[in-house]
Amino acid sequence: MRIAVLMIAAASVYAQRGGNDWMTIGFDAQRSYWLRNDAKISPESLAKPGFAMEWKYKIKNAPRQMHAITSPALLDFFIGHKGFRTLGYFGGSSNSVTGLDTDIARLEWERQLAPAPTGPGTAACPGGMTTPVTRPTGLGYAPLPPAGRPRGTQPVGTVGLPGEGAVTIRRTPPPPPPPPAKPGAAPAFSPFSPRIQWVNAITGDGKFHSMYVSNGETPSPAVDFLPAGAFAKGLAVFNGVAYVATSNGCNGVANGMWALDITSKNVTSWKASANVIGTTGFATGPDGTMYVADGASVVALEPATLKVKETYKGDKAFSTSPVVFEFKGKDYVAAATEDGKLVVLQGGKPAASLNVAGVTGALAAWRERSGQHWILAPAAKAIVAIQVVEEGAGIALKQGWTSRELVAPITPAIVNGVVFAVSTGQGPTIKQSKPAVLYALDGATGKELWSSGTTITSFVTTGGLAAGGSRVYVSGYDGTQYAFGFPIEH
């Protein structure tokens, strides 16, 4: 044990491909669901044969109501006492966390962090682990590759392309540096800084757990964070503080936001005036400001203190968590309302809106290499793409493409210009649900490039999308984790 800990601490001889790791639900603190850069995935490569299921793995877990395996946090490249690893961390509704070697679907470790809940729970308050695990992340926007540079770290020539053999030696330029910090913004996160690396989780008893990424060991006892039985959403850790939202008033726990100083163990909370809306709970700007959809309001909270900075009061209740994105050097916040309107805010005031019916869950935001900005919304039976365009001194929203028909779609993931969308198959009950299908769409046009067909044999609930290392991950309700990508020679 001592050797393992020393190996982790000494090194963390660690590299990360361009800050491209899927660290938390929604990829980043902004909840963009946008992986900027990938070596193999692109609209051009997905239009050709080769992309398929690489592996599937059944994770031990007992589903609770409609909750099962959460979307993973990923570590694309790690050097530890076992050598090189590409790792994924999957939370289970039975209060467990599983670490997998995602290159070859090999179990690295399993941890039962708290006893599995007893009793059936309810649909609104299932008990157990309800928020995905997370890795500590930075606040700045992930950098884009410079104009004209090939996507990802793709090697020169055909070696390493799908079906063209393995890369044994790569000479590639270093990843682009992060953009300069804005005045008042937190220092830019450097994935190359030596440090102990953690993966974090909140179990159904409200305790906050810190585990070594390499072996899942917990060197310190779990910390009291939330009251037991809370329904937690969107766990994120940055600048030494853990944040999470609570909703549905489960077990008498107030709806709102909670902050835990990991060093001092002090807990701060903010009580919402209504239920916290959406699947990601909150989104965070590059200056650390957190945005929460609270009934008919979007509330901006200061980091650490959770003091209210500003509040936008709308006419109707919101139906999604916010997403934060940058356009022409300004930060914007977008969320959808239950009466079918997509609202974009800037500085706490409306900047643009567009009618988009039936949107729930969480939005995604991304930008083409050409400069075109998009917001993607999971509607009742499709993914709706909305263009963000410049209009005078401000912005406007324009209707873009609409995907093929999907059953209960969730927030899509964008990888290097490819939109991955899931037709979850989820019905009102387990018996009324059917197997999910993963689709790859051209991000600029919505054209279908690929689908998983009948590969996935269960419907999808909490197993939202994640991506990294030229793979896309999705979990079935039955606990089976699927990884889709191009074949890799080992």
C-alpha positions as CSV (number, residue, x, y, z in Angstrom):
1,M,0.0,0.0,0.0
2,R,2.8,2.5,1.0
3,I,4.5,1.9,-2.3
4,A,1.3,2.5,-4.3
5,V,0.7,5.8,-2.4
6,L,4.2,6.9,-3.0
7,M,4.0,6.2,-6.7
8,I,0.8,8.3,-6.9
9,A,2.1,11.2,-4.9
10,A,5.6,11.3,-6.6
11,A,4.5,11.5,-9.8
12,S,1.9,12.0,-10.7
13,V,4.0,11.7,-13.7
14,Y,0.9,12.6,-15.7
15,A,0.0,13.7,-19.1
16,Q,-3.3,14.7,-20.6
17,R,-3.9,15.1,-24.3
18,G,-4.6,18.8,-24.7
19,G,-6.7,19.1,-21.6
20,N,-9.2,17.0,-23.4
21,D,-10.4,14.7,-20.5
22,W,-14.1,14.4,-19.8
23,M,-13.7,15.5,-16.1
24,T,-17.3,15.9,-14.9
25,I,-20.9,15.6,-16.1
26,G,-21.1,17.7,-19.3
27,F,-17.4,17.5,-19.9
28,D,-16.4,20.8,-18.3
29,A,-17.4,23.3,-15.6
30,Q,-19.5,25.1,-18.2
31,R,-21.5,21.9,-18.9
32,S,-20.9,22.3,-22.7
33,Y,-20.8,18.6,-23.5
34,W,-18.2,19.6,-26.1
35,L,-14.9,17.7,-26.6
36,R,-13.0,20.1,-28.8
37,N,-10.3,17.9,-30.2
38,D,-9.9,14.2,-31.1
39,A,-7.4,12.3,-33.1
40,K,-9.7,10.1,-35.0
41,I,-13.4,11.2,-34.7
42,S,-14.5,13.7,-37.3
43,P,-17.4,14.0,-39.8
44,E,-15.1,12.7,-42.5
45,S,-14.0,9.6,-40.6
46,L,-17.5,8.8,-39.4
47,A,-18.8,8.8,-43.0
48,K,-16.5,5.9,-43.7
49,P,-16.7,2.3,-42.3
50,G,-14.8,1.4,-39.1
51,F,-16.5,3.1,-36.2
52,A,-18.2,0.4,-34.1
53,M,-18.6,-1.0,-30.6
54,E,-15.1,-1.7,-29.2
55,W,-16.2,-3.4,-26.0
56,K,-18.9,-3.8,-23.4
57,Y,-18.6,-4.5,-19.7
58,K,-21.2,-5.3,-17.1
59,I,-20.7,-3.2,-14.0
60,K,-21.9,-4.5,-10.7
61,N,-24.8,-2.4,-9.5
62,A,-28.4,-2.7,-8.3
63,P,-30.6,-0.1,-10.1
64,R,-32.9,2.0,-8.0
65,Q,-36.1,3.2,-9.7
66,M,-34.8,4.6,-13.0
67,H,-31.3,5.2,-11.7
68,A,-28.4,2.9,-12.5
69,I,-24.9,3.6,-13.8
70,T,-23.9,7.3,-14.1
71,S,-21.9,8.9,-16.9
72,P,-18.2,8.4,-16.3
73,A,-15.3,10.7,-15.5
74,L,-12.4,9.9,-17.7
75,L,-8.6,10.0,-17.5
76,D,-7.2,9.6,-21.0
77,F,-3.5,9.1,-20.1
78,F,-2.1,8.1,-16.7
79,I,1.3,6.8,-15.7
80,G,1.4,5.1,-12.3
81,H,2.8,2.1,-10.6
82,K,1.0,-0.2,-13.1
83,G,2.4,1.6,-16.1
84,F,0.4,3.4,-18.7
85,R,-3.4,3.5,-18.3
86,T,-6.5,5.0,-19.9
87,L,-9.1,5.0,-17.1
88,G,-12.8,5.6,-16.6
89,Y,-14.7,6.0,-13.4
90,F,-18.4,4.9,-13.2
91,G,-20.7,5.6,-10.3
92,G,-23.5,3.2,-9.4
93,S,-26.8,3.9,-7.8
94,S,-26.0,1.3,-5.1
95,N,-23.2,3.6,-3.7
96,S,-20.3,2.0,-5.6
97,V,-17.6,3.3,-7.9
98,T,-15.9,1.2,-10.6
99,G,-12.5,2.0,-12.2
100,L,-12.0,0.5,-15.7
101,D,-9.0,0.4,-18.0
102,T,-11.0,1.8,-21.0
103,D,-8.5,0.6,-23.6
104,I,-9.3,-3.0,-23.0
105,A,-12.3,-3.1,-20.7
106,R,-10.3,-4.5,-17.8
107,L,-11.4,-4.0,-14.2
108,E,-8.9,-1.9,-12.3
109,W,-10.8,-1.6,-9.0
110,E,-14.2,-1.6,-7.4
111,R,-15.2,0.3,-4.2
112,Q,-18.4,-0.1,-2.2
113,L,-18.3,3.4,-0.6
114,A,-21.4,3.0,1.5
115,P,-23.9,0.2,2.2
116,A,-26.3,-0.3,-0.7
117,P,-29.6,1.4,0.1
118,T,-32.5,-0.6,1.4
119,G,-36.2,-0.1,0.4
120,P,-37.4,0.7,-3.0
121,G,-37.2,4.5,-2.8
122,T,-39.4,6.6,-5.2
123,A,-39.0,7.9,-8.7
124,A,-38.2,11.4,-7.4
125,C,-36.1,10.3,-4.4
126,P,-34.5,6.9,-5.3
127,G,-31.8,7.0,-2.7
128,G,-28.2,5.9,-3.2
129,M,-25.7,7.7,-5.5
130,T,-27.6,10.0,-7.8
131,T,-24.8,12.3,-9.1
132,P,-22.0,11.1,-11.3
133,V,-18.5,10.9,-10.0
134,T,-16.1,13.7,-10.9
135,R,-12.5,14.7,-11.2
136,P,-11.3,18.1,-10.0
137,T,-11.4,20.4,-13.0
138,G,-10.4,23.9,-14.0
139,L,-12.7,26.8,-14.8
140,G,-11.3,28.2,-18.1
141,Y,-12.8,27.3,-21.5
142,A,-10.9,24.3,-23.0
143,P,-8.6,25.6,-25.8
144,L,-9.3,25.0,-29.5
145,P,-6.7,23.8,-31.9
146,P,-5.1,26.6,-33.9
147,A,-6.6,27.3,-37.2
148,G,-5.1,25.1,-39.9
149,R,-3.8,22.5,-37.5
150,P,-5.0,19.0,-38.1
151,R,-7.7,17.8,-35.7
152,G,-6.3,16.2,-32.6
153,T,-2.8,14.8,-32.5
154,Q,-3.3,12.8,-35.7
155,P,0.0,11.6,-37.1
156,V,1.4,12.5,-40.4
157,G,0.5,10.0,-43.1
158,T,-1.9,7.1,-42.7
159,V,-0.4,5.3,-39.7
160,G,-2.8,5.5,-36.8
161,L,-5.8,6.3,-39.0
162,P,-8.8,3.8,-38.7
163,G,-7.7,0.5,-40.2
164,E,-4.2,1.7,-40.9
165,G,-2.2,0.2,-38.1
166,A,-0.9,1.4,-34.7
167,V,1.1,4.5,-33.8
168,T,4.4,3.5,-32.3
169,I,6.2,6.8,-32.3
170,R,4.5,10.2,-32.5
171,R,6.2,13.5,-33.1
172,T,3.4,16.1,-32.6
173,P,3.4,19.7,-31.5
174,P,2.5,20.4,-27.9
175,P,-1.2,21.2,-27.2
176,P,-2.1,24.9,-27.5
177,P,-1.8,26.8,-24.2
178,P,-5.0,27.9,-22.5
179,P,-6.3,31.4,-23.4
180,P,-5.2,34.3,-21.1
181,A,-7.3,34.5,-18.0
182,K,-9.9,37.3,-17.9
183,P,-9.6,39.9,-15.1
184,G,-10.8,38.4,-11.9
185,A,-10.8,34.9,-13.3
186,A,-9.2,32.0,-11.5
187,P,-5.7,30.9,-12.6
188,A,-5.7,28.6,-15.7
189,F,-5.8,24.9,-14.9
190,S,-2.6,23.1,-15.9
191,P,-3.1,19.3,-16.4
192,F,0.6,18.8,-16.4
193,S,1.2,20.1,-12.8
194,P,2.6,17.4,-10.5
195,R,0.0,16.4,-7.9
196,I,-2.0,13.6,-6.4
197,Q,-5.0,12.9,-8.6
198,W,-8.4,12.2,-7.2
199,V,-11.8,11.0,-8.3
200,N,-14.6,12.2,-6.1
201,A,-18.1,10.9,-5.3
202,I,-21.1,11.6,-3.0
203,T,-22.9,8.6,-1.7
204,G,-26.6,8.4,-0.6
205,D,-25.7,9.0,3.0
206,G,-24.4,12.5,2.0
207,K,-20.7,11.8,2.5
208,F,-18.0,13.1,0.2
209,H,-15.4,10.6,-0.9
210,S,-11.9,11.2,-2.3
211,M,-10.2,8.2,-4.0
212,Y,-6.9,7.8,-5.7
213,V,-7.4,7.5,-9.4
214,S,-5.0,4.5,-9.7
215,N,-6.5,2.1,-7.2
216,G,-9.7,3.6,-5.6
217,E,-8.1,3.8,-2.1
218,T,-9.5,6.4,0.2
219,P,-6.6,7.7,2.4
220,S,-8.9,9.8,4.6
221,P,-12.4,9.1,6.0
222,A,-15.4,10.4,4.0
223,V,-16.5,13.9,4.9
224,D,-20.0,14.9,5.9
225,F,-21.4,17.1,3.1
226,L,-25.1,16.7,2.5
227,P,-27.9,15.4,4.8
228,A,-28.6,11.7,4.2
229,G,-31.1,10.9,1.5
230,A,-30.6,14.1,-0.6
231,F,-31.1,13.9,-4.3
232,A,-27.7,15.3,-5.5
233,K,-27.0,16.7,-9.0
234,G,-23.9,17.8,-10.9
235,L,-21.0,17.2,-8.4
236,A,-18.0,19.3,-9.5
237,V,-14.7,20.2,-7.8
238,F,-12.6,23.1,-8.5
239,N,-10.1,25.3,-6.6
240,G,-10.3,23.0,-3.6
241,V,-14.0,23.2,-3.1
242,A,-16.7,20.7,-4.0
243,Y,-20.1,21.9,-5.3
244,V,-23.4,20.1,-5.8
245,A,-27.1,20.9,-6.2
246,T,-30.0,19.2,-4.4
247,S,-33.5,19.0,-5.7
248,N,-36.9,17.3,-5.1
249,G,-36.9,18.0,-1.4
250,C,-35.9,14.4,-0.7
251,N,-35.9,13.4,3.0
252,G,-36.6,17.0,3.9
253,V,-33.3,18.2,2.4
254,A,-33.7,21.8,1.2
255,N,-33.3,22.4,-2.5
256,G,-30.3,24.5,-3.4
257,M,-26.6,24.6,-3.8
258,W,-23.9,23.2,-1.4
259,A,-20.2,23.9,-1.1
260,L,-17.6,21.9,0.8
261,D,-14.1,23.3,1.5
262,I,-12.2,20.1,1.1
263,T,-9.3,21.2,3.4
264,S,-11.3,22.9,6.2
265,K,-14.4,20.6,5.8
266,N,-16.6,23.6,6.2
267,V,-20.0,23.4,4.4
268,T,-21.8,26.4,3.0
269,S,-25.3,26.2,1.5
270,W,-27.8,28.4,-0.4
271,K,-31.5,27.6,-0.3
272,A,-33.4,27.8,-3.5
273,S,-36.9,29.4,-3.6
274,A,-38.1,26.6,-5.8
275,N,-36.8,23.3,-7.2
276,V,-33.4,23.2,-8.8
277,I,-34.1,22.4,-12.5
278,G,-32.2,20.2,-15.0
279,T,-29.9,17.2,-15.1
280,T,-26.6,18.9,-14.5
281,G,-27.7,21.0,-11.5
282,F,-25.7,24.1,-12.4
283,A,-23.1,25.5,-14.7
284,T,-20.0,27.6,-13.9
285,G,-18.4,30.5,-15.7
286,P,-14.7,31.0,-16.2
287,D,-14.6,33.4,-13.2
288,G,-16.2,30.8,-10.9
289,T,-19.7,32.2,-10.9
290,M,-22.3,29.4,-10.7
291,Y,-25.6,29.6,-12.5
292,V,-28.6,27.7,-11.2
293,A,-32.1,27.4,-12.7
294,D,-34.4,27.9,-9.7
295,G,-38.0,27.6,-10.7
296,A,-38.6,30.6,-13.0
297,S,-35.3,32.3,-12.2
298,V,-31.7,31.9,-13.1
299,V,-29.6,32.7,-10.1
300,A,-25.9,33.6,-10.2
301,L,-23.9,32.6,-7.1
302,E,-20.4,33.5,-5.9
303,P,-17.9,30.7,-5.6
304,A,-17.3,29.3,-2.1
305,T,-19.7,31.7,-0.3
306,L,-22.7,30.9,-2.5
307,K,-23.9,34.5,-2.0
308,V,-26.3,35.7,-4.7
309,K,-24.7,38.0,-7.3
310,E,-27.7,38.5,-9.5
311,T,-31.0,37.0,-10.4
312,Y,-32.9,36.9,-13.7
313,K,-36.6,36.4,-13.2
314,G,-38.5,35.0,-16.1
315,D,-42.2,34.5,-16.9
316,K,-42.2,30.7,-16.8
317,A,-40.4,28.0,-15.0
318,F,-37.2,26.7,-16.6
319,S,-37.0,23.1,-17.8
320,T,-33.2,22.7,-18.2
321,S,-30.0,23.4,-16.3
322,P,-28.0,26.4,-17.7
323,V,-25.0,26.1,-20.0
324,V,-22.3,28.7,-20.2
325,F,-20.6,29.6,-23.5
326,E,-18.4,32.3,-24.9
327,F,-19.2,34.4,-28.0
328,K,-17.1,37.2,-29.3
329,G,-15.2,37.5,-26.0
330,K,-18.4,37.7,-23.8
331,D,-19.8,35.0,-21.5
332,Y,-23.4,33.9,-22.1
333,V,-25.8,31.7,-20.1
334,A,-28.5,29.7,-21.8
335,A,-31.5,27.7,-20.5
336,A,-34.9,26.6,-21.8
337,T,-38.3,27.2,-20.2
338,E,-41.2,24.9,-19.9
339,D,-43.4,27.0,-22.2
340,G,-41.0,26.3,-25.1
341,K,-38.5,29.1,-25.2
342,L,-34.7,29.1,-25.3
343,V,-33.4,32.1,-23.4
344,V,-29.8,33.4,-23.5
345,L,-28.6,35.8,-20.8
346,Q,-25.6,38.1,-20.6
347,G,-24.9,40.0,-17.4
348,G,-28.1,38.8,-15.9
349,K,-30.2,40.3,-18.7
350,P,-31.9,38.7,-21.7
351,A,-29.7,38.8,-24.8
352,A,-31.7,36.6,-27.2
353,S,-34.5,34.1,-27.2
354,L,-36.1,31.6,-29.6
355,N,-39.2,29.3,-29.4
356,V,-38.1,25.7,-29.1
357,A,-40.8,23.3,-27.7
358,G,-40.4,20.4,-25.3
359,V,-36.8,20.9,-24.2
360,T,-35.8,19.2,-20.9
361,G,-32.6,18.1,-19.1
362,A,-29.6,20.1,-20.1
363,L,-28.3,22.0,-23.2
364,A,-25.0,21.6,-25.1
365,A,-23.0,24.4,-26.7
366,W,-20.2,24.2,-29.2
367,R,-18.5,26.1,-32.1
368,E,-17.4,24.9,-35.6
369,R,-13.9,25.5,-36.7
370,S,-15.4,27.9,-39.2
371,G,-16.6,30.0,-36.3
372,Q,-20.3,29.1,-36.3
373,H,-21.7,28.8,-32.8
374,W,-24.4,26.3,-31.9
375,I,-26.7,25.4,-29.0
376,L,-28.1,21.9,-29.0
377,A,-31.4,21.1,-27.2
378,P,-32.8,17.6,-26.4
379,A,-36.5,18.0,-27.3
380,A,-39.4,15.5,-26.9
381,K,-38.5,13.5,-30.0
382,A,-35.4,15.0,-31.5
383,I,-32.2,17.0,-31.0
384,V,-32.8,20.6,-32.1
385,A,-29.8,22.7,-33.2
386,I,-29.9,26.5,-32.9
387,Q,-27.4,28.9,-34.4
388,V,-26.0,31.7,-32.4
389,V,-25.2,34.6,-34.6
390,E,-24.0,38.2,-34.3
391,E,-26.7,40.9,-34.6
392,G,-25.6,44.5,-34.2
393,A,-23.8,44.8,-30.9
394,G,-25.5,41.7,-29.5
395,I,-26.5,38.2,-30.6
396,A,-29.5,36.4,-32.1
397,L,-30.7,32.9,-32.3
398,K,-31.8,31.2,-35.5
399,Q,-33.4,27.8,-36.1
400,G,-30.9,25.3,-37.5
401,W,-31.3,21.6,-38.2
402,T,-33.5,19.0,-36.4
403,S,-32.3,15.4,-36.0
404,R,-34.1,12.3,-37.0
405,E,-36.8,11.1,-34.6
406,L,-35.4,9.9,-31.3
407,V,-37.1,8.3,-28.3
408,A,-36.6,10.4,-25.1
409,P,-33.3,11.9,-26.2
410,I,-30.8,13.1,-23.6
411,T,-28.2,15.9,-24.0
412,P,-25.9,15.0,-26.9
413,A,-22.1,15.1,-26.8
414,I,-20.1,16.9,-29.5
415,V,-16.7,15.5,-30.5
416,N,-14.7,17.3,-33.0
417,G,-17.7,18.4,-35.1
418,V,-19.6,15.1,-34.7
419,V,-22.8,15.2,-32.6
420,F,-23.5,12.0,-30.8
421,A,-27.1,11.6,-29.8
422,V,-28.9,8.8,-27.9
423,S,-32.4,7.6,-28.5
424,T,-32.6,6.3,-25.0
425,G,-35.7,4.1,-25.5
426,Q,-36.9,5.1,-22.0
427,G,-40.6,4.8,-21.5
428,P,-42.9,5.5,-18.5
429,T,-41.9,2.2,-16.9
430,I,-39.2,-0.4,-17.3
431,K,-41.6,-2.7,-19.2
432,Q,-42.5,0.1,-21.6
433,S,-38.9,0.9,-22.5
434,K,-36.9,-0.5,-25.4
435,P,-33.2,-0.7,-26.3
436,A,-31.3,2.5,-26.9
437,V,-29.6,3.5,-30.1
438,L,-26.5,5.8,-30.4
439,Y,-26.4,8.0,-33.5
440,A,-23.5,10.1,-35.0
441,L,-24.7,13.3,-36.8
442,D,-22.8,15.9,-38.8
443,G,-22.7,18.8,-36.4
444,A,-23.1,21.4,-39.2
445,T,-26.1,19.8,-41.0
446,G,-27.6,17.1,-38.7
447,K,-27.1,14.5,-41.4
448,E,-26.9,11.0,-39.9
449,L,-23.4,9.5,-40.4
450,W,-23.6,6.3,-38.3
451,S,-25.8,4.4,-35.8
452,S,-25.3,1.6,-33.3
453,G,-28.3,-0.3,-34.7
454,T,-29.2,-3.2,-32.3
455,T,-25.9,-3.3,-30.5
456,I,-27.2,-1.8,-27.2
457,T,-29.7,-4.2,-25.6
458,S,-31.0,-2.0,-22.8
459,F,-32.6,1.4,-22.5
460,V,-30.6,4.3,-21.0
461,T,-31.5,6.4,-18.0
462,T,-28.6,8.0,-16.0
463,G,-25.9,6.6,-18.3
464,G,-25.5,9.9,-20.1
465,L,-22.8,10.4,-22.8
466,A,-19.1,10.9,-22.2
467,A,-16.3,10.8,-24.7
468,G,-12.5,10.8,-24.8
469,G,-9.5,9.0,-26.4
470,S,-11.5,8.5,-29.7
471,R,-14.3,6.7,-27.8
472,V,-17.9,7.4,-26.9
473,Y,-19.3,5.9,-23.8
474,V,-22.9,5.1,-22.9
475,S,-24.4,2.9,-20.1
476,G,-27.5,0.8,-20.3
477,Y,-30.0,0.5,-17.4
478,D,-28.9,-3.1,-16.9
479,G,-25.4,-1.9,-16.0
480,T,-23.7,-2.7,-19.3
481,Q,-21.2,-0.1,-20.3
482,Y,-20.6,0.3,-24.0
483,A,-17.5,1.9,-25.6
484,F,-17.8,2.9,-29.3
485,G,-14.8,3.9,-31.4
486,F,-12.3,2.9,-34.1
487,P,-10.4,-0.4,-33.6
488,I,-7.1,0.1,-31.8
489,E,-4.2,-2.4,-32.2
490,H,-2.7,-3.5,-28.8
